[in-house]
């Protein structure tokens, strides 16, 4: 991220991902984070979708949880560990994180992520 001139000052929406083999497991974790949104915690998005990377044998449910936070090693590591533990309790596993950095050539574009 530093090589891409990411500005580490300020808060960003950071997306965290987990994969589950069963939709009901992903839904249970999603409900936990939706309740946290209701409690005014800094989560702004909870979304699940089919994750078909690698063919039929690896079809899974991907759960994205997006949190507003400063992008520091400690902040990312702390929440990534929390998310990992929650996912594992529900039969899932952590699958990384990303943050939107923007595209200088296309200022309105919102689909570029860096891990």
C-alpha positions in Angstrom: 0.0 0.0 0.0 2.8 2.4 0.8 4.3 1.7 -2.7 1.0 2.8 -4.2 1.2 6.1 -2.2 -1.7 5.2 0.1 -2.4 8.0 2.5 -2.5 6.4 6.0 -3.9 9.6 7.6 -7.6 9.5 8.4 -10.2 6.8 8.5 -11.2 4.5 5.6 -13.8 1.9 4.9 -11.9 -1.4 5.3 -13.4 -4.6 3.9 -12.8 -7.9 5.7 -13.8 -11.2 4.1 -14.6 -14.7 5.4 -15.7 -17.8 3.6 -18.2 -20.4 4.8 -19.4 -23.7 3.4 -22.9 -23.2 4.6 -25.1 -20.2 3.9 -26.7 -20.5 7.3 -23.3 -20.1 9.0 -22.5 -17.0 7.1 -26.0 -15.6 7.9 -25.4 -16.2 11.6 -22.2 -14.2 11.5 -23.9 -11.5 9.4 -26.6 -11.1 12.0 -23.9 -10.6 14.7 -22.5 -7.7 12.7 -25.8 -6.2 11.8 -26.6 -6.0 15.5 -23.3 -4.2 16.0 -24.4 -1.7 13.3 -27.6 -1.2 15.3 -25.4 -0.5 18.4 -23.7 2.3 16.5 -20.4 0.5 16.0 -18.4 1.7 13.0 -19.5 -1.0 10.6 -21.1 0.2 7.4 -21.7 -2.9 5.3 -22.5 -6.5 5.9 -23.0 -8.5 2.7 -22.9 -12.2 1.7 -22.6 -13.6 -1.8 -21.7 -16.9 -3.5 -18.0 -17.3 -4.0 -17.4 -19.6 -6.9 -13.6 -19.2 -7.2 -12.0 -22.5 -8.3 -15.0 -24.4 -9.7 -17.9 -26.3 -8.4 -15.9 -28.2 -5.7 -15.0 -24.9 -4.0 -18.4 -23.1 -4.0 -18.7 -21.2 -0.8 -20.4 -18.2 0.7 -18.3 -15.1 1.1 -19.2 -12.7 3.9 -17.9 -9.1 3.6 -17.9 -6.9 6.7 -16.9 -3.3 6.1 -15.6 -1.2 9.0 -14.6 2.5 9.2 -11.2 2.7 10.8 -7.7 4.1 10.6 -5.5 1.8 8.5 -2.8 0.8 11.0 -1.1 -2.5 11.5 -2.6 -2.8 15.0 -6.1 -1.8 14.0 -6.2 -4.2 11.0 -4.5 -7.1 13.0 -6.8 -6.7 16.0 -10.1 -6.7 14.0 -8.8 -9.4 11.5 -8.1 -11.7 14.5 -11.6 -10.9 16.0 -13.3 -11.6 12.7 -11.2 -14.8 12.2 -12.3 -16.1 15.6 -16.0 -15.4 15.0 -15.9 -17.0 11.5 -14.1 -20.1 12.9 -16.8 -20.5 15.6 -19.3 -20.7 12.8 -17.5 -23.1 10.5 -15.8 -20.4 8.3 -12.4 -18.9 7.9 -10.9 -15.5 7.3 -10.1 -14.7 3.7 -8.2 -11.3 3.9 -9.0 -7.7 3.8 -8.9 -4.7 1.4 -9.3 -1.0 1.3 -10.5 1.3 -1.6 -7.6 3.4 -2.8 -9.3 5.2 -5.7 -8.1 5.5 -9.3 -6.4 8.7 -10.3 -7.3 8.2 -14.0 -11.0 7.6 -13.1 -11.9 9.7 -10.1 -15.5 8.4 -9.8 -14.5 4.7 -10.0 -15.2 2.7 -6.8 -13.9 -0.8 -7.7 -10.2 -0.8 -6.9 -9.0 -2.7 -3.9 -5.6 -3.4 -2.5 -4.6 -6.0 0.1 
